[in-house]
Amino acid sequence: MALIIYSLKVATFLVVFYLLFKWIMSRETIHRANRILLLGSIALAFVLPLCSLSINVASVENPTMVLSQSVVMLEEVIVGTNHASSFDWQTLVIALYGVGVAFCAVRMLLSIISVLKIIRKGTSMPYSDGIQLIVTDDNQEPFSWFNHIIISKKDYEENAAEILTHERAHVQCLHSVDVLWCDVLCCLQWFNPAMWLLRRELCAVHEYEADKAVLDSGINAKQYQILLIKKAAGAKWYSIANSFNHSKLKYRITMMSRRKSSRWTLAKALYVLPIAAFAMVAFAQISCSENKDEDSENIDSEITSPEDLVDAKAIEVKDGKIYKSPEDEIFKIVEDMPKYPGGQEALQIYLSEQVKYPENAIKRQVEGRVFVSFVIDKEGYVTDVKMAKGVDPDLDAEAMRVVASMPQWTPGKQRGIPVAVSFTIPINFKLN
């Protein structure tokens, strides 16, 4: 379930980044900046859902817990009758996602193998700068892949200057690295059209950069554009590579004749910053820390008279006051509250997935809110599970079963010492 939620969050950011790039930056001629912006936006889309923001707030309450009548309450879990279904939709969704990832990965691998076969088959002509020129006898459209430039013998004899200048720019700018990295991420987001559209925009920017390098070398613009038109109806090219006759030819020719964008245009790219800030807040996990005062000291199991002590070895004298050792207490609130692995959201997901509406309760049309209390001991294990307030034997038993089977938590700490902390969680059984 966590994988599905993460993938959907990534997909949402990719859609937003694509729409904003298309609207604001796609017509600008600052190709290097656009390339960085596209790569950065894609990376941010995958990173932002993983980020968490910690905010320290002076309070005795844990932000994800609610203190009520001296009991720390976890967020309510609502269980509907749909949990009684025997069909596991989550497994089906994950399986479909995995099939899509595997299909795209195999497709990418086959494309790489095809390129390697062409390189192995052609005649290699190494250059001093490390670039390998591969000349083939086949009617192969020119393209580049990492430090290899593949060109047919006919193109090498007729249009070597323009084509090699173009493909050399791809190699020197490391465009193949961008494409390979983007293809891997496309495998993970295969279901999201925005990811594929961002990849297409990135490849178009690569072509704009290479076209600019050709014109900057002194080659006649009209002669070069005519060559592009002639090669536009060429043979198959490989998606993993940078092809000379890349699609969007009309946009490439238009971009060559467009006036250079001003430096102030770069300021428009700052739209990424508010989106990133919004995401950090949206996915923030806010944690609170207490300001120590007289009231909070009273929470630390203060004992006012020695007669109240059970074990003389378990006392601590500090500032003239006598305390029990934290190791011997079950606390309700401590400085560092216990944490479920993955946080509060993961706990909600775990409980909603594990709690099944009892069939007998469905037949009897029984529903209600069950309160289960438990203790997270100083090692993080769930212990002392009890029914704080029950509704029905079947519902009570199911709620206690799931709470008792929770995985190990990160234990709570008081003054740096692991201690036991009690909680109560409401589980609301509702018939749909």
C-alpha positions in Angstrom: 0.0 0.0 0.0 2.8 2.4 0.8 4.3 1.8 -2.6 1.0 2.6 -4.3 0.6 5.9 -2.3 4.2 6.9 -3.0 3.8 6.2 -6.8 0.6 8.3 -6.9 2.2 11.2 -5.1 5.1 11.1 -7.6 2.6 10.9 -10.5 0.8 14.0 -9.1 4.0 16.1 -9.0 5.1 14.9 -12.5 1.7 16.1 -13.9 2.1 19.5 -12.2 5.7 19.9 -13.3 4.9 19.0 -16.9 1.9 21.4 -17.2 3.9 24.3 -15.7 7.0 23.6 -17.9 4.8 23.4 -21.1 3.0 26.6 -20.2 5.9 28.7 -19.0 9.3 27.5 -20.3 8.8 25.2 -23.4 9.0 28.1 -25.9 12.2 29.7 -24.5 15.6 29.3 -26.1 17.6 28.8 -22.9 18.1 25.2 -23.7 20.7 24.4 -21.1 18.5 25.9 -18.4 15.5 24.0 -19.6 17.4 20.8 -19.6 18.5 21.3 -16.0 14.9 22.4 -15.1 13.4 19.2 -16.6 15.9 16.9 -15.0 15.6 18.7 -11.6 11.8 18.6 -11.8 11.7 14.9 -12.5 14.2 14.2 -9.6 12.1 16.4 -7.3 8.9 14.5 -8.1 10.5 11.3 -6.9 12.2 12.8 -3.8 9.6 15.2 -2.4 7.1 12.4 -1.3 10.0 10.9 0.8 10.8 14.2 2.6 9.5 15.0 6.0 9.6 18.3 7.9 10.0 18.4 11.6 8.7 21.4 13.5 9.3 21.7 17.2 6.3 23.1 19.0 6.2 23.9 22.7 3.5 21.5 23.9 3.0 18.6 26.2 0.9 16.8 23.5 2.2 14.6 20.8 0.9 16.0 17.4 -0.4 12.6 16.3 -1.8 11.7 19.7 -4.7 13.4 21.5 -4.7 13.6 25.3 -8.1 12.9 26.7 -8.9 12.1 30.3 -5.3 11.2 31.1 -5.2 8.7 28.3 -3.1 9.1 25.1 -5.4 8.3 22.2 -4.2 7.3 18.8 -6.1 8.4 15.7 -9.4 6.4 15.1 -9.4 3.6 12.5 -12.6 3.1 10.6 -13.3 -0.5 9.5 -16.0 -1.1 6.9 -17.7 -4.2 5.7 -15.5 -4.1 2.6 -12.7 -5.4 4.7 -14.5 -8.7 4.9 -14.0 -9.3 1.2 -11.8 -12.2 0.3 -10.5 -10.5 -2.9 -7.2 -8.7 -2.3 -7.3 -5.6 -4.5 -4.0 -4.4 -3.1 -2.2 -7.4 -4.3 -3.8 -7.1 -7.7 -2.8 -3.5 -8.1 0.8 -4.2 -7.0 1.0 -7.2 -9.5 -0.3 -5.0 -12.4 2.2 -2.3 -11.5 5.0 -4.9 -11.4 4.0 -6.3 -14.8 4.1 -2.8 -16.3 7.6 -2.1 -14.8 8.9 -5.4 -16.1 7.5 -4.8 -19.6 9.1 -1.4 -19.9 12.4 -2.7 -18.5 12.5 -5.5 -21.1 11.6 -3.0 -23.8 14.4 -0.7 -22.7 16.9 -3.7 -22.5 16.0 -4.8 -26.1 16.6 -1.3 -27.4 20.0 -1.3 -25.8 20.8 -4.7 -27.3 19.8 -3.5 -30.7 22.1 -0.5 -30.5 25.0 -2.6 -29.3 24.5 -5.0 -32.3 24.7 -2.1 -34.7 27.9 -0.8 -33.0 29.5 -4.2 -33.1 28.5 -4.7 -36.8 29.9 -1.4 -38.1 33.4 -0.2 -38.8 34.9 1.7 -35.9 36.9 5.0 -36.5 38.1 6.3 -33.1 38.8 10.0 -32.6 41.4 11.5 -30.3 38.8 12.9 -28.0 37.5 9.4 -27.2 34.5 9.5 -29.5 34.0 6.3 -31.6 32.6 6.8 -35.1 30.8 3.7 -36.3 30.2 3.6 -40.1 27.7 1.0 -41.3 26.9 -0.3 -44.8 23.2 -0.5 -44.0 20.8 2.4 -44.7 20.9 3.3 -41.0 19.7 6.8 -39.9 22.5 8.6 -37.9 22.3 8.6 -34.1 24.6 8.7 -31.1 24.7 6.7 -27.9 27.1 7.7 -25.1 30.5 8.1 -26.9 29.5 6.3 -30.1 28.3 8.1 -33.2 26.6 5.7 -35.7 26.3 6.9 -39.4 25.7 5.1 -42.7 28.4 5.1 -45.3 26.2 7.1 -47.6 25.6 9.9 -45.0 29.3 9.9 -44.1 30.2 10.6 -47.7 27.5 13.2 -48.4 26.7 15.1 -45.2 29.4 14.3 -42.7 30.0 17.8 -41.5 26.4 18.6 -40.4 25.6 15.2 -39.0 28.8 14.7 -37.1 28.7 18.2 -35.6 25.1 17.5 -34.5 25.9 14.1 -33.0 29.1 15.2 -31.4 27.2 17.8 -29.5 24.9 15.0 -28.1 28.0 13.1 -27.0 29.8 16.0 -25.4 26.7 17.1 -23.5 26.1 13.6 -22.2 22.6 13.5 -23.5 22.6 9.7 -23.5 23.0 9.7 -19.7 19.8 11.9 -19.4 17.9 9.6 -21.7 18.9 6.4 -19.9 18.2 7.8 -16.4 14.8 9.1 -17.7 14.0 5.7 -19.2 14.6 4.0 -15.9 12.2 6.4 -14.2 9.7 5.8 -17.0 9.7 2.2 -16.1 8.7 3.1 -12.5 6.0 5.6 -13.8 4.9 3.7 -16.9 1.2 4.3 -16.1 1.7 8.1 -16.0 1.5 10.0 -19.3 3.2 13.0 -17.7 6.4 11.1 -17.2 6.5 10.1 -20.9 5.7 13.7 -22.0 8.5 15.0 -19.8 10.8 12.6 -21.4 9.7 13.8 -24.8 10.3 17.4 -23.8 13.8 16.5 -22.6 14.7 14.8 -25.9 13.4 17.8 -27.7 15.7 20.1 -25.6 18.6 17.8 -26.5 17.9 18.3 -30.2 17.6 22.1 -29.7 21.0 22.1 -28.0 22.6 20.0 -30.7 21.0 22.1 -33.5 22.5 25.3 -31.8 25.9 23.7 -31.8 25.6 23.0 -35.5 24.7 26.6 -36.3 27.4 28.0 -33.9 30.0 26.0 -35.9 29.3 28.2 -39.0 27.2 25.7 -41.0 24.5 27.5 -43.1 21.1 27.4 -41.3 19.0 27.0 -44.5 21.2 24.2 -45.8 21.0 22.5 -42.4 17.2 22.8 -42.2 16.9 21.3 -45.7 19.0 18.4 -44.6 16.7 17.8 -41.6 13.6 17.8 -43.9 15.2 15.3 -46.2 16.1 13.0 -43.3 12.7 13.4 -41.6 11.2 10.5 -43.5 14.1 8.2 -42.7 14.3 4.8 -41.3 13.6 3.5 -37.8 15.5 5.1 -34.9 16.1 3.8 -31.3 14.3 5.5 -28.4 17.4 4.8 -26.2 19.6 6.9 -28.5 19.8 10.5 -29.7 18.6 10.4 -33.3 19.5 13.0 -36.0 16.1 12.9 -37.5 14.3 13.3 -34.2 10.6 14.1 -34.3 9.1 17.6 -33.7 11.0 18.8 -36.8 8.7 21.8 -37.1 9.6 23.0 -33.6 13.3 22.5 -34.2 13.3 24.7 -37.3 11.1 27.3 -35.5 13.5 27.3 -32.5 16.5 27.9 -34.7 14.9 31.1 -36.0 13.5 32.3 -32.7 15.0 35.3 -30.9 17.2 34.4 -28.0 15.5 34.6 -24.7 16.7 37.2 -22.2 18.5 36.4 -19.0 15.4 37.5 -17.1 13.6 34.5 -18.5 15.5 32.3 -16.0 13.4 33.9 -13.3 10.3 32.2 -14.6 11.9 28.9 -13.8 11.6 29.7 -10.1 8.1 28.3 -10.2 9.7 25.1 -8.9 10.4 26.6 -5.5 6.9 27.3 -4.3 5.8 23.8 -5.5 8.7 22.2 -3.5 7.8 24.3 -0.5 4.1 23.4 -0.7 5.1 19.7 -1.0 7.3 19.9 2.1 4.4 21.3 4.1 1.9 18.9 2.6 3.9 15.8 3.5 5.4 17.2 6.7 5.5 15.1 9.8 5.3 17.6 12.6 6.9 16.6 15.9 6.4 18.4 19.1 8.8 18.8 22.0 7.8 19.9 25.5 9.0 23.0 27.4 10.0 21.7 30.8 8.1 23.5 33.5 6.7 22.8 36.9 3.6 21.0 35.4 5.7 18.8 33.1 7.9 17.9 36.0 4.8 16.5 37.7 4.3 14.1 34.8 7.7 12.5 35.5 6.2 10.3 38.2 7.0 12.6 41.0 6.6 11.0 44.5 6.1 13.4 47.4 6.8 11.0 50.2 9.3 8.1 50.7 6.4 5.9 52.0 5.0 5.8 48.5 8.1 4.0 47.2 7.9 0.3 46.4 11.5 -0.4 45.9 14.2 1.6 47.7 16.7 0.8 44.9 14.4 2.4 42.3 14.6 6.0 43.7 16.4 9.0 42.4 16.9 12.2 44.3 17.2 15.3 42.2 16.8 19.0 43.2 15.5 17.9 46.6 12.7 15.8 45.1 12.3 12.0 45.1 11.5 10.2 41.9 10.9 6.6 40.9 13.2 5.2 38.3 11.7 5.6 34.8 12.4 2.0 34.1 9.8 0.9 36.7 7.0 3.2 35.5 4.3 3.0 32.8 4.1 6.5 31.4 1.2 8.2 29.6 3.3 11.1 28.2 7.1 11.2 27.8 9.7 13.5 26.2 10.1 11.1 23.2 6.9 9.3 22.5 7.1 5.8 21.0 6.9 5.7 17.2 5.4 3.1 14.9 7.8 2.1 12.1 6.9 4.4 9.2 5.0 6.9 11.3 1.3 7.6 12.1 0.2 7.1 8.5 1.8 3.7 8.3 0.1 2.7 11.5 -3.3 3.8 10.1 -2.6 1.8 6.9 -1.5 -1.3 8.9 -4.6 -1.3 11.1 -7.0 -0.6 8.3 -5.6 -3.5 6.3 -5.3 -6.0 9.1 -8.6 -5.5 10.8 -11.3 -7.6 9.2 -15.0 -7.1 9.9 -16.1 -10.4 11.6 -18.6 -12.3 9.5 -20.8 -13.1 12.5 -21.0 -9.4 13.4 -22.0 -8.6 9.8 -24.8 -11.2 10.0 -26.0 -9.7 13.3 -25.7 -6.1 11.9 -23.4 -5.1 14.8 -21.3 -2.0 14.7 -19.7 0.4 17.1 -16.5 2.0 18.4 -14.1 -0.3 20.3 -11.4 1.1 22.5 -8.3 -1.0 23.0 -5.5 -0.1 25.5 -2.0 -1.4 25.3 1.6 -0.7 26.4 4.7 -0.2 24.3 7.4 -1.5 26.6 10.9 -0.1 26.9 12.1 -2.4 24.1 9.3 -1.3 21.7 7.1 -4.4 22.0 3.3 -4.3 22.3 2.3 -5.7 25.7 -0.6 -5.7 28.2 -3.4 -5.5 25.5 -6.7 -4.9 27.2 -10.2 -3.9 26.2 -10.8 -0.4 27.5 -14.3 -0.2 26.2 -16.0 -2.9 24.2 -19.1 -3.2 22.0 -19.5 -6.8 21.0 -17.4 -10.0 21.7 -16.6 -10.5 18.0 -15.6 -6.9 17.4 -13.7 -6.7 20.6 -11.7 -9.9 19.9 -10.8 -8.8 16.3 -9.6 -5.4 17.5 -7.5 -6.9 20.3 -6.1 -9.5 17.9 -4.8 -6.9 15.5 -3.4 -4.6 18.1 -1.6 -7.4 19.8 0.0 -8.4 16.5 1.5 -5.0 15.7 5.2 -5.0 14.9 7.9 -3.6 17.2 7.8 0.1 17.8 10.7 2.6 18.5 10.4 2.8 22.3 9.6 6.0 24.1 12.3 7.7 26.2 12.2 9.8 29.3 15.4 11.7 30.1 17.1 9.6 27.5 16.1 6.3 29.2 13.7 3.8 27.3 10.5 3.5 29.2 7.1 1.9 28.9 4.2 4.1 27.6 0.5 3.3 27.5 -1.9 4.1 24.6 -5.5 3.7 23.8 -6.7 3.3 20.2 -10.4 3.6 19.0 -11.4 1.2 16.2 -14.7 2.1 14.6 -16.6 -0.8 13.0 -19.2 0.6 10.5 -21.5 -1.4 8.2 -21.5 0.1 4.7 
